[in-house]
């Protein structure tokens, strides 16, 4: 994991650190209450900042210097996290395990975040969403919900994503399958006697099919982090990307921002795989019929662009039986995803209870089936 140094803004009145107020356009001081408004970005600058970059130039490392930055990184000796440092900083604290780290001598050239989706949900609102989600889980340990309700701190972090745009045209060839039915006579046993019955048997006729489909992809999101399980991060949808703002460090004040660990080329490869799956569905729909066989799809991509954006996520970790489980809350919508633990005791008790109920039902229906005598009350008229 690569995590940018936490952005800090000293309060003009008391010197404490200001923090971005989710859902607002201001920084607030939790000690003296001072409020500092974030300077608005002009429409022209916002439009330039949110503009997609040519994918070909990004893949060939030929982007303008204005969208690039030299970043110094260091590896945490305790947990292995890759921490980014900026300015004259030569030592800092790992944001994940609090171990002291010292900057390495090397640096790397990286693509700057172009846009940020500011936090909308406060920590309390995110915790409420998480508690509601945890409460809906079956067979979860009872201590899990208790842990969440104790109000332990959640971590607000901006997670890196790539967005990809592309216009596609795909030529295909395959086969269209259409069902037809034939009637046949079969012999079946009814009340111990063989009788003739007629039944419908389905067959498929196949016809050659070919054609072209087109689809324009816009802002296809690929998580650029390897520190979060892809299933969790990619399913924190939907995101309203119309609310993206031009990148400004003020939105990160009091939060952490992770540097991307999935390269642009790897992110593009994952995006192409997802595009191919969608194109395959388009091809099958275009072929029509009852079944489809797709033999060949050749896709041309044009107007390919990308962006590097930061999206807000609230995170919490819970330890159970020596294992850590993570829960993520979409900082814009409150969508929750998580790695859930299972309570062996609850599962065992439920299995035992179901078994008792089944045995009870069998006993009431036929006690002798269980090798038990029939009670007198069952023989009473």
C-alpha positions in Angstrom: 0.0 0.0 0.0 1.2 3.5 -0.8 -0.3 6.2 1.4 0.3 9.9 0.9 1.3 11.9 3.9 -1.7 13.2 5.8 -2.5 16.8 4.8 -2.5 19.2 7.7 -3.8 22.8 7.9 -3.1 24.7 11.1 -5.9 26.7 12.6 -5.3 30.5 12.3 -6.7 31.1 15.8 -5.3 28.3 18.0 -2.8 26.4 15.9 -4.6 23.1 16.1 -5.1 21.1 12.9 -8.1 21.9 10.8 -10.2 19.1 9.3 -12.3 19.0 6.2 -16.0 19.0 7.1 -17.8 16.3 5.1 -20.6 17.6 3.0 -19.3 21.2 3.3 -16.9 23.5 1.6 -15.0 24.4 4.7 -12.4 23.4 7.1 -13.2 23.3 10.8 -11.2 23.3 14.1 -12.5 20.8 16.6 -10.8 22.7 19.5 -11.9 26.4 19.1 -14.6 26.0 16.4 -12.9 28.2 13.9 -14.2 27.8 10.3 -12.1 28.4 7.2 -13.8 28.4 3.8 -12.2 26.4 1.0 -11.6 28.8 -1.9 -13.9 28.0 -4.8 -12.4 26.8 -8.0 -13.2 28.7 -11.1 -15.4 26.8 -13.7 -12.6 27.0 -16.2 -10.0 25.4 -13.8 -12.5 22.8 -12.7 -13.2 21.9 -16.4 -9.5 21.6 -17.2 -8.9 19.5 -14.1 -11.7 17.1 -14.8 -10.8 16.7 -18.4 -9.7 13.1 -19.4 -6.1 12.5 -20.5 -5.2 10.6 -23.7 -4.6 6.9 -22.7 -1.9 6.3 -25.3 0.2 9.1 -23.9 -0.3 7.8 -20.4 0.7 4.3 -21.3 3.8 5.6 -23.1 4.8 7.8 -20.2 4.4 10.9 -22.4 2.1 13.0 -20.3 2.6 16.7 -19.7 4.8 17.6 -16.7 1.8 19.5 -15.2 0.0 16.2 -14.4 3.1 14.4 -13.1 4.9 14.6 -9.8 8.1 13.2 -8.3 7.2 11.3 -5.2 9.6 10.0 -2.5 8.6 6.7 -1.0 9.7 4.6 2.0 8.8 1.2 3.2 7.5 0.7 6.7 9.9 -1.7 8.5 7.1 -3.1 10.5 4.1 -3.7 8.2 5.6 -3.1 4.8 3.4 -0.2 3.7 4.8 2.1 1.1 4.5 5.6 2.5 4.8 8.7 0.4 6.5 11.8 1.8 6.4 15.3 0.5 8.4 18.6 0.8 11.3 18.6 3.2 10.0 15.7 5.3 12.7 13.1 6.0 10.9 11.0 8.7 7.3 10.4 9.6 5.0 7.9 11.2 3.4 5.0 9.3 -0.4 5.7 9.3 -1.2 2.0 9.6 0.9 0.8 12.4 2.4 4.0 13.9 6.0 2.8 13.4 8.5 5.5 12.7 9.8 5.5 9.2 12.7 7.4 7.4 12.6 8.4 3.8 14.6 6.4 1.2 16.9 8.2 -1.2 15.0 7.3 -4.3 11.9 8.8 -5.9 9.4 7.9 -8.6 7.5 9.8 -11.2 3.7 9.4 -10.7 0.5 10.7 -12.2 -1.2 13.3 -9.9 -4.8 12.9 -8.8 -6.8 15.1 -11.2 -10.1 15.0 -9.2 -11.4 14.2 -5.8 -14.9 13.2 -4.6 -15.2 14.9 -1.2 -16.6 13.1 1.8 -20.3 13.6 2.2 -20.9 11.3 5.2 -19.5 12.2 8.6 -17.9 9.5 10.7 -21.0 9.1 12.8 -23.2 8.7 9.7 -20.8 6.1 8.3 -20.9 4.2 11.6 -24.7 4.2 11.6 -24.7 2.7 8.1 -22.2 0.1 9.2 -24.2 -0.8 12.3 -27.4 -1.2 10.2 -25.5 -3.5 7.8 -23.9 -5.5 10.6 -27.3 -5.9 12.2 -28.6 -7.6 9.1 -26.0 -10.3 9.1 -27.0 -13.9 10.0 -24.7 -15.9 12.3 -22.4 -13.0 13.1 -20.7 -12.9 16.5 -22.7 -11.0 19.1 -19.5 -9.0 20.0 -19.4 -7.6 16.4 -22.4 -5.3 16.7 -21.3 -4.4 20.3 -17.9 -3.4 18.9 -19.5 -1.2 16.3 -21.8 0.5 18.7 -19.0 1.4 21.1 -18.1 4.2 18.7 -14.6 3.2 18.0 -12.9 5.4 15.5 -13.2 4.8 11.8 -10.5 5.8 9.3 -11.4 8.1 6.5 -9.3 7.5 3.5 -9.4 8.6 -0.2 -8.9 5.5 -2.3 -7.4 5.9 -5.8 -9.3 4.8 -8.9 -8.8 5.0 -12.6 -11.6 6.0 -14.9 -11.6 4.9 -18.5 -13.5 6.1 -21.5 -13.5 4.4 -25.0 -15.6 4.2 -28.1 -15.8 0.6 -29.4 -16.9 -1.1 -32.6 -16.9 -4.9 -32.6 -17.2 -7.2 -35.6 -18.4 -10.7 -34.6 -19.3 -14.1 -36.0 -21.2 -16.9 -34.3 -24.4 -18.9 -34.4 -28.0 -18.4 -33.4 -29.8 -21.3 -31.9 -33.6 -21.6 -32.2 -35.6 -24.2 -30.3 -38.1 -26.6 -31.9 -40.0 -29.5 -30.4 -40.8 -33.0 -31.5 -43.3 -35.3 -30.0 -42.2 -38.8 -29.0 -43.9 -41.8 -27.3 -42.4 -43.2 -24.2 -43.4 -46.0 -21.7 -43.9 -45.0 -18.1 -45.1 -47.1 -15.1 -48.4 -45.9 -13.6 -49.8 -47.8 -10.6 -47.6 -50.8 -11.3 -48.6 -51.0 -15.0 -46.7 -49.8 -18.1 -48.5 -47.1 -20.2 -47.7 -45.1 -23.2 -47.2 -41.4 -22.8 -46.3 -38.6 -25.3 -43.8 -36.0 -24.4 -42.3 -32.9 -26.0 -38.5 -33.1 -26.7 -36.6 -29.9 -27.3 -34.0 -29.6 -30.0 -32.0 -26.7 -31.3 -31.4 -25.6 -34.9 -28.3 -23.5 -35.4 -27.9 -20.8 -38.0 -24.8 -18.7 -38.8 -24.7 -15.2 -37.5 -22.4 -12.2 -38.0 -22.6 -8.5 -37.6 -21.3 -5.5 -35.7 -22.1 -3.9 -32.4 -21.0 -0.5 -30.9 -20.8 0.8 -27.4 -19.3 3.9 -25.9 -17.9 3.4 -22.4 -17.8 6.4 -20.1 -16.0 6.6 -16.7 -15.6 2.9 -16.2 -14.1 2.7 -12.7 -11.2 0.5 -11.8 -9.8 0.5 -8.2 -6.1 1.4 -8.3 -5.4 0.0 -4.8 -4.1 -3.4 -3.9 -4.5 -2.9 -0.2 -8.3 -3.5 -0.3 -9.9 -6.7 -1.5 -11.1 -6.0 -5.1 -14.6 -7.5 -4.3 -15.1 -4.9 -1.5 -13.7 -1.9 -3.2 -15.3 -2.5 -6.6 -18.7 -3.1 -5.1 -18.9 0.2 -3.2 -21.2 1.4 -6.0 -22.8 3.6 -7.2 -20.6 6.7 -7.2 -22.0 10.0 -8.5 -18.9 11.2 -10.4 -20.8 14.3 -11.4 -19.9 15.5 -8.0 -16.1 15.3 -8.6 -14.1 18.4 -7.7 -10.8 19.6 -9.1 -8.1 18.1 -6.8 -7.4 20.4 -3.9 -5.4 19.3 -0.8 -7.9 21.1 1.5 -10.4 18.3 0.8 -7.8 15.9 2.3 -7.2 17.8 5.5 -7.6 15.4 8.4 -7.9 12.4 6.1 -5.4 10.1 4.5 -5.0 9.6 0.8 -3.6 6.4 -0.7 -1.3 6.4 -3.6 -2.1 4.1 -6.5 -0.5 0.7 -6.5 -2.2 -0.6 -9.7 -0.4 0.9 -12.6 -2.2 2.6 -15.5 -1.5 -0.3 -17.8 -2.7 -2.9 -15.4 -5.8 -0.8 -14.7 -6.5 -0.5 -18.4 -6.1 -4.3 -18.8 -8.7 -4.8 -16.1 -11.0 -2.2 -17.7 -10.6 -4.0 -21.1 -11.7 -7.3 -19.5 -14.8 -5.7 -18.1 -15.5 -4.0 -21.5 -15.1 -7.4 -23.2 -17.7 -9.0 -20.9 -20.2 -6.2 -21.7 -19.5 -6.4 -25.4 -20.1 -10.1 -25.3 -23.5 -9.5 -23.9 -24.2 -7.0 -26.6 -23.1 -9.5 -29.3 -25.4 -12.2 -27.8 -28.3 -9.8 -27.7 -27.6 -8.8 -31.4 -27.5 -12.5 -32.5 -30.8 -13.1 -30.8 -32.6 -16.5 -30.9 -32.9 -18.8 -27.9 -29.2 -19.6 -27.5 -26.0 -18.1 -28.9 -22.5 -19.3 -29.8 -19.9 -16.6 -30.1 -16.9 -17.7 -32.2 -15.1 -14.4 -32.9 -15.2 -10.9 -31.6 -12.7 -8.3 -33.0 -13.0 -4.9 -31.2 -11.6 -1.5 -32.4 -11.0 1.1 -29.6 -11.0 4.8 -30.3 -11.0 8.0 -28.3 -9.5 6.2 -25.3 -8.9 8.5 -22.3 -8.5 8.1 -18.5 -8.4 10.0 -15.2 -6.8 9.4 -11.8 -9.4 10.2 -9.1 -9.7 9.8 -5.4 -12.9 8.5 -3.9 -13.9 8.7 -0.2 -14.1 5.5 2.0 -14.7 5.1 5.7 -12.9 2.0 7.0 -13.1 -0.1 10.2 -11.3 -3.3 11.3 -12.6 -5.9 13.7 -10.6 -8.8 15.2 -12.3 -12.1 15.9 -10.5 -15.4 16.8 -7.2 -13.8 15.9 -8.2 -12.7 12.4 -8.9 -9.2 11.2 -12.1 -8.3 9.3 -12.5 -5.1 7.4 -15.6 -3.1 6.7 -15.9 -0.3 4.1 -18.5 2.4 3.8 -18.9 4.5 0.7 -18.2 8.1 2.0 -20.7 9.5 -0.5 -23.7 7.2 -0.4 -23.3 5.0 2.7 -23.1 1.7 0.7 -21.4 -0.9 3.0 -19.2 -3.9 2.0 -17.3 -6.1 4.4 -15.5 -9.3 5.3 -17.9 -10.9 7.7 -16.9 -13.4 10.5 -19.1 -16.3 11.3 -20.1 -17.4 14.8 -19.5 -21.2 15.1 -21.6 -21.2 18.3 -24.6 -19.6 16.6 -24.3 -21.9 13.6 -24.0 -25.0 15.8 -27.0 -23.9 18.0 -29.1 -23.3 14.9 -28.2 -26.7 13.4 -29.0 -28.4 16.7 -32.4 -26.5 17.0 -33.3 -27.5 13.4 -32.5 -31.1 14.2 -34.6 -31.1 17.3 -37.5 -29.6 15.4 -37.2 -32.2 12.7 -37.1 -35.0 15.2 -40.1 -33.5 17.0 -42.1 -33.4 13.8 -41.2 -37.0 13.0 -42.1 -38.1 16.5 -45.5 -36.4 16.3 -46.2 -38.0 12.9 -44.9 -41.5 13.7 -43.1 -42.3 17.0 -42.5 -45.9 16.0 -40.3 -44.7 13.1 -37.9 -43.6 15.8 -38.2 -46.8 17.6 -40.2 -45.2 20.4 -43.5 -46.4 21.9 -46.7 -44.6 21.0 -47.8 -42.6 24.0 -51.3 -43.2 25.3 -52.5 -39.6 24.5 -51.9 -40.3 20.8 -54.2 -43.3 20.9 -57.1 -41.5 22.5 -60.1 -40.9 20.2 
